[in-house]
Amino acid sequence: LSAERLGPRDMLEIAPGIDSRIAVGHQGQFTAHALAQSERTLVREALQHPSTRETNLAFTLGAQSQAWLSSIVKPVLVEARWLTGASAATLRFRDPELLAEWARPTNVGFGLSYALPVLVASLTAAPGTMLLVENPEAHLHPAGQSRMGEFLARVATAGVQVVVETHSDHVINGIRLAIARDQLLSPNDTIIHFLGNTGVCRTIQVQGSGTLSEWPAGFF
């Protein structure tokens, strides 16, 4: 997923081909189509939201995407529709606490449209595959950036190799929390490569306590 994701759009593209599993596209352009087409697909237990059991949340892609989006960005309901006659797909969002109509992506925060492709791609990633995400923190507030880091760490525990390019110390802190507090991810399965202003790449290890092996100048 590129940093240049499409963001809020009233209409999104339809993925070519007739595969049952639709990728979200490198700009997230097929996210609405993928979610509408695979809404009832079951999400693997390792990737299910922590509240799934206690709230009787459905294991489906639609329900799990909505739960993760609500915890990372803001409480929200998500509706994805595939308009077959128009060869397009749409996303709509609504506040779960208000008796309001569904809102277009252009009328809500950008964070929803930028985070959703990351979530759908992650929740549908098969074991043994690689997920590459550029700037997952885009348009998220600091707490949301940290929770995105925790989420991506969880994805890495589910047999998916996750490669993240980020400018956010909050994302890194979320990964550190996933290791130290939640013990989701082993520090041996985590590595940070820091490219400073000198152009020299430094490799930083994450310890079990969440501390880092070194703090290069300018890292935080």
N, C-alpha and C positions, 0 to 999 in steps of 0.2 A: 504494500500500500504506500503510495507516494505521499509526500507532504502536501502536494497540490491536489487534495481531494476536492470533489466538485462542490461540496457544501450544500446549502439550501437550494433546492430546485423544485418547482411545482411538478415537473415531469422528469422521470429518469429513464435511462435506456433499457432496452430488453437485450439480454445476453443472446448471442448467436448460438445456433445449434439447439438440440432437444435433450441434452443431458439432464438427468434428474437432479444432479448436484450442480448448482450454478455458483461460480465464483463471483465475488463482489466486484472484481475489476480493479486495476491498479489505481484508479481514481475514485473507487467506490461507486462508479456509475451504474453498476448492476445491483446495488444493495437492495433496493425496493423489490426488484424482480426475484432475487434470491430468497428474500424473506417471505414474499407472497407465495412462491412456489414450494418452499420447504418449511413452511410455518409449523406443520405438524410433525416434522422430523424430530426424533428423540435426541436430546443432547446427552453426551456421555456423563456418567456420574461425577467423574473427576472435574468436570467443567461446570457443574450445576451451581447455582447461587447458594451460598450458605444457608439462606432462609428457606430453602426448598422444602425440607421435611417438616419443619415446625409450622409452616403456613399452608401446607398442602399445595404448593405451587406446582403447576404442570411441568413435566420434563421436556416439553416441546421447545423448539427453537424460538417460536414466537414469544412464549411466556418467559423463557430464560433471557432472551435478548432484552425484553422490556424490564426485567428485574435488574439486570446488570446496568442497563442505561440509567435506571432510576437511582441506583446507589452511587454511580460514578458522577452523573451530571445533576439530575434533579428528579423528583418523583414525577413520572409521566406515563401515559398510556400511548401505545404505538399501533398504528394501523397501516398495513402494507397491502396495496391492491395492484393486481396486474390487469390493465385495461387492454384486453386482447384485440378489440376492434381498433384501438388507436395505436397498437404496437408500442405501448409505453406502460410505465408503472409509476405509482404515486406513494408517497409517505405522508401520513398525517399524525399529529401529536395532540394530546389533550391532557390537561391537568386532572389527576384522578380525584381531587378534592372539590372540584367545581363542576356545576351543571352547565358546562359550556360546550360549544360546538367544536368539532375537530378543526385544528389550525394547520395552515400550510407551513412547510418548513421555513419559508421566508418570513413568517410572522412569529417565530420563536427563536430562542438562542441558537447561535451557530454551533455551540458545543454538541448539541444533539445530533446534527447531521454529520459532524466530523467524527464523533466517537462511534456512532452506530456501525459504519463499515468495519471498524477494527473489531467490534464485538461479534458481528455476524461471521466475519472471516475466522476469528479465533474459535468460536463455538462449533464451527463446521469443519475445522482442521482435523485431518485424520492422523493417527499415530504414525510417526516416521516421516512426516512432512515438515517443511520449513515455512515459518511465517516471518516475513520481513516487513517491518512497520517503520516508516519515517515520521518523526515528530508526532507520536501519539498524543502529546499534550496539547495540540493545537486547539485553541478556543475553549480550553477547560480552565476553571479556577484552580488555585493551588491544591485544595483538598481533593478535587476531582483528578488532578494530575497524579497525586500520590496514590489514589485508589486505582487509577489506570495501571500504575506500576505494579501494584499488588495483583491485579487481575492478570496481567501478562506473565507474572511469575507463576501464577496458578496454571496458566496455559502450558508453561514450560514443564510443569510436573506431569502433564498428561501425554507425554511422549512426543510433543511437538518442539522442534528446535526454534526458539524465538530469537530473532536478531532485531534489535531496536536502535535506531539512531535518534538521539534526543539532545536537546539543549536545556533540559529541565532537571534541576537538582531534586525537584519534588517527585518526579518519576523514579529517580534512583532511590530516594528515601522510601518510596512505596515498596520497591524491591527489597530493600534492607529490612523493612518491617515484615515482609513475607517470610524472610529467612529467620530473623531473630525472635519476633513476637509470635507469629503464626506457625512457624516451622513447616511451611509449605514446601520450601525449596531448599535443597542442600547447598551450602556455600561452595562445595566442590563442583557444582553444576552451574556456577555463575561466574562471569568474568566481565570486567569493565575495561574498555580500551579508551583512553583519554587522549584526544588530539588537541594539544595546546597551541598557543600562538606561535610557538617556535617551529611547528610542523613536525615535532617529534612525537611519536605515539608511545604512551606510557601504559603499561598493563597494571591494573589495580585488582587485588584480590579482596573479596568480601569474606569477613570472618563470621563464625557462627553467632557471635554476639551482635552482628550487624555493623561492626566497625570495619574500617577500610585499612588495607595494608600500608597505604601511603596517601598523602594529601598533596598532590602537585600544586604548585602556585597557580592560582586562577581556577582551580577545580570547582570550588563552591564560591 
